């Protein structure tokens, strides 16, 4: 994939991570915060966090600029 497509893919993953995180926090809207509710929240939040990590990794790879190589010292072009 080219860089533009990778940035677009990472953007979509960031939006998905945000959506999943909102769903995770909606679990906490339950009146009773039982151990089961907290367990479901943690699992859902972990999925959202993993998606955000994946998006960040893809974005970094896509936006990383290659450093130009400098000419070797002591060589001359003719």
C-alpha positions as CSV (number, residue, x, y, z in Angstrom):
1,X,0.0,0.0,0.0
2,X,1.1,3.5,-0.6
3,X,1.5,6.1,2.2
4,X,-1.8,7.8,1.4
5,X,-3.7,4.6,1.6
6,X,-1.9,3.6,4.9
7,X,-2.7,7.0,6.5
8,X,-6.4,6.5,5.4
9,X,-6.4,3.0,6.9
10,X,-4.9,4.3,10.2
11,X,-7.5,7.1,10.3
12,X,-10.3,4.5,9.9
13,X,-8.7,2.4,12.7
14,X,-8.5,5.5,15.0
15,X,-12.3,6.1,14.4
16,X,-13.0,2.4,15.1
17,X,-10.9,2.6,18.3
18,X,-12.9,5.7,19.4
19,X,-16.2,3.9,18.6
20,X,-15.1,0.8,20.6
21,X,-13.9,2.9,23.5
22,X,-17.3,4.7,23.6
23,X,-19.0,1.3,23.7
24,X,-16.7,0.2,26.5
25,X,-17.6,3.2,28.6
26,X,-21.3,2.7,27.9
27,X,-21.0,-0.6,29.7
28,X,-20.3,1.5,32.8
29,X,-23.7,3.2,32.4
30,X,-25.3,0.3,34.3
31,X,-26.5,1.3,37.7
32,X,-24.8,-1.5,39.5
33,X,-21.1,-1.7,39.0
34,X,-20.7,-5.4,39.7
35,X,-17.5,-7.4,39.2
36,X,-19.0,-8.7,35.9
37,X,-19.7,-5.2,34.6
38,X,-16.1,-4.2,35.4
39,X,-14.8,-7.3,33.7
40,X,-16.8,-6.6,30.5
41,X,-15.6,-3.0,30.6
42,X,-11.9,-4.0,30.9
43,X,-12.3,-6.5,28.0
44,X,-14.0,-4.0,25.8
45,X,-11.5,-1.3,26.6
46,X,-8.6,-3.6,25.9
47,X,-10.0,-4.3,22.4
48,X,-10.3,-0.5,21.8
49,X,-6.8,0.1,23.1
50,X,-5.4,-2.7,20.8
51,X,-7.1,-1.1,17.8
52,X,-5.6,2.3,18.7
53,X,-2.1,0.7,19.0
54,X,-2.5,-0.9,15.6
55,X,-3.7,2.5,14.1
56,X,-0.7,4.3,15.7
57,X,1.8,1.7,14.3
58,X,0.4,2.0,10.8
59,X,0.3,5.8,11.0
60,X,3.9,6.0,12.2
61,X,5.1,3.6,9.4
62,X,3.2,5.6,6.8
63,X,4.4,9.0,7.9
64,X,8.0,8.1,8.7
65,X,10.2,10.1,6.4
66,X,13.3,8.4,5.0
67,X,16.4,10.3,6.0
68,X,18.4,11.3,2.9
69,X,21.8,9.7,2.8
70,X,24.8,12.0,2.8
71,X,27.6,11.5,0.4
72,X,30.6,9.6,1.8
73,X,33.4,11.8,2.9
74,X,36.6,11.6,0.9
75,X,34.9,10.6,-2.4
76,X,34.6,12.8,-5.4
77,X,32.3,12.5,-8.4
78,X,33.9,13.0,-11.8
